[in-house]
Amino acid sequence: MSLMNISLFLLALGLWASIYIVRFKEELTKWFVNRFGRDKPPEIPEGGPPKVTLPFRYTAASSIFATPPQEPNKKEE
């Protein structure tokens, strides 16, 4: 391949790329903003965040700590 063929190939490639960019400029801009732009944080609902239940229960720990030890009642004299 001669230098002239390589330069014509690069010129044609550059022209096609510039036509594509000019034709689809808005679509490309929207895509870049959607792809690389910063996301908005989700809004908190009016009633506050929803309650999330645990996927399991702490049955062993709940039986041990069901009622904490209490001190006997002291009467005032």
C-alpha atoms as a printed R data frame, in Angstrom:
   type eleno elety resid chain resno       x       y       z
1  ATOM     1    CA   MET     A     1   0.000   0.000   0.000
2  ATOM     2    CA   SER     A     2   1.269   3.366  -0.891
3  ATOM     3    CA   LEU     A     3   1.131   6.500   1.205
4  ATOM     4    CA   MET     A     4  -1.547   7.916  -1.100
5  ATOM     5    CA   ASN     A     5  -3.882   4.939  -0.481
6  ATOM     6    CA   ILE     A     6  -3.444   5.194   3.284
7  ATOM     7    CA   SER     A     7  -4.085   8.947   3.246
8  ATOM     8    CA   LEU     A     8  -7.229   8.528   1.091
9  ATOM     9    CA   PHE     A     9  -8.496   5.820   3.434
10 ATOM    10    CA   LEU     A    10  -7.956   8.038   6.495
11 ATOM    11    CA   LEU     A    11  -9.581  11.007   4.719
12 ATOM    12    CA   ALA     A    12 -12.671   8.936   3.808
13 ATOM    13    CA   LEU     A    13 -12.860   7.528   7.320
14 ATOM    14    CA   GLY     A    14 -12.680  11.046   8.799
15 ATOM    15    CA   LEU     A    15 -15.357  12.334   6.434
16 ATOM    16    CA   TRP     A    16 -17.752   9.485   7.262
17 ATOM    17    CA   ALA     A    17 -17.151   9.953  10.972
18 ATOM    18    CA   SER     A    18 -17.809  13.705  10.740
19 ATOM    19    CA   ILE     A    19 -21.032  13.139   8.760
20 ATOM    20    CA   TYR     A    20 -22.210  10.627  11.348
21 ATOM    21    CA   ILE     A    21 -21.386  12.975  14.230
22 ATOM    22    CA   VAL     A    22 -23.116  15.973  12.606
23 ATOM    23    CA   ARG     A    23 -26.220  13.929  11.704
24 ATOM    24    CA   PHE     A    24 -26.657  12.223  15.086
25 ATOM    25    CA   LYS     A    25 -25.272  14.940  17.373
26 ATOM    26    CA   GLU     A    26 -28.331  15.215  19.656
27 ATOM    27    CA   GLU     A    27 -28.770  11.449  20.003
28 ATOM    28    CA   LEU     A    28 -25.072  11.040  20.803
29 ATOM    29    CA   THR     A    29 -25.228  13.844  23.362
30 ATOM    30    CA   LYS     A    30 -28.241  12.264  25.095
31 ATOM    31    CA   TRP     A    31 -26.495   8.898  25.125
32 ATOM    32    CA   PHE     A    32 -23.279  10.332  26.622
33 ATOM    33    CA   VAL     A    33 -25.220  12.204  29.315
34 ATOM    34    CA   ASN     A    34 -27.231   9.074  30.136
35 ATOM    35    CA   ARG     A    35 -24.140   6.860  30.141
36 ATOM    36    CA   PHE     A    36 -21.598   9.074  31.919
37 ATOM    37    CA   GLY     A    37 -23.783  11.675  33.663
38 ATOM    38    CA   ARG     A    38 -24.429  11.808  37.376
39 ATOM    39    CA   ASP     A    39 -27.555  10.001  38.590
40 ATOM    40    CA   LYS     A    40 -30.164  11.786  40.694
41 ATOM    41    CA   PRO     A    41 -30.639  10.352  44.194
42 ATOM    42    CA   PRO     A    42 -34.005   8.664  44.784
43 ATOM    43    CA   GLU     A    43 -36.660  10.734  46.500
44 ATOM    44    CA   ILE     A    44 -37.902   9.694  49.960
45 ATOM    45    CA   PRO     A    45 -41.661   8.888  49.969
46 ATOM    46    CA   GLU     A    46 -44.107  11.117  51.853
47 ATOM    47    CA   GLY     A    47 -44.738   8.657  54.678
48 ATOM    48    CA   GLY     A    48 -41.048   7.971  55.203
49 ATOM    49    CA   PRO     A    49 -39.051   4.991  54.055
50 ATOM    50    CA   PRO     A    50 -40.887   1.651  54.036
51 ATOM    51    CA   LYS     A    51 -40.269  -0.790  56.878
52 ATOM    52    CA   VAL     A    52 -38.125  -3.718  55.844
53 ATOM    53    CA   THR     A    53 -38.572  -7.047  57.600
54 ATOM    54    CA   LEU     A    54 -35.648  -9.333  58.236
55 ATOM    55    CA   PRO     A    55 -35.471 -12.480  56.124
56 ATOM    56    CA   PHE     A    56 -34.946 -14.625  59.274
57 ATOM    57    CA   ARG     A    57 -35.681 -14.535  63.002
58 ATOM    58    CA   TYR     A    58 -33.313 -14.448  65.933
59 ATOM    59    CA   THR     A    59 -35.022 -17.265  67.843
60 ATOM    60    CA   ALA     A    60 -32.017 -18.374  69.891
61 ATOM    61    CA   ALA     A    61 -31.093 -14.863  70.996
62 ATOM    62    CA   SER     A    62 -34.676 -13.842  71.690
63 ATOM    63    CA   SER     A    63 -35.203 -16.672  74.199
64 ATOM    64    CA   ILE     A    64 -32.052 -15.720  76.144
65 ATOM    65    CA   PHE     A    65 -32.786 -11.990  76.242
66 ATOM    66    CA   ALA     A    66 -36.582 -12.176  76.454
67 ATOM    67    CA   THR     A    67 -36.834 -10.356  79.772
68 ATOM    68    CA   PRO     A    68 -33.903  -8.602  81.392
69 ATOM    69    CA   PRO     A    69 -33.248  -9.316  85.069
70 ATOM    70    CA   GLN     A    70 -35.059  -6.918  87.360
71 ATOM    71    CA   GLU     A    71 -34.064  -5.522  90.716
72 ATOM    72    CA   PRO     A    72 -36.371  -6.114  93.661
73 ATOM    73    CA   ASN     A    73 -38.643  -3.242  94.605
74 ATOM    74    CA   LYS     A    74 -37.256  -1.040  97.351
75 ATOM    75    CA   LYS     A    75 -39.664   0.655  99.721
76 ATOM    76    CA   GLU     A    76 -38.962   4.176 100.809
77 ATOM    77    CA   GLU     A    77 -38.813   4.707 104.553
